[in-house]
Amino acid sequence: MAFEQLKAQIGMLLGEMNDQPEDLHELYLQVHQELNQMRATGMDLPADLVELEQRLLAEFPVVPPPKA
């Protein structure tokens, strides 16, 4: 996926956040997925989106699976 396309998708996601704040968890998952795609391709990550991801992660922490 091209960098410009990723930036456009992230911009749309941020717009959705403003339009649908009750859907923040879904937004977090989408931002996290987009940033992971950028990480996988070695692209530079926009600092503001990394900060957003961290703020959303604080709101929706990852719960480790129970140990068997």
Sequence and secondary structure as in RCSB ss.txt:
>XXXX:A:sequence
MAFEQLKAQIGMLLGEMNDQPEDLHELYLQVHQELNQMRATGMDLPADLVELEQRLLAEFPVVPPPKA
>XXXX:A:secstr
  HHHHHHHHHHHHHHHHH GGGHHHHHHHHHHHHHHHHHTT    HHHHHHHHHHHHHS        
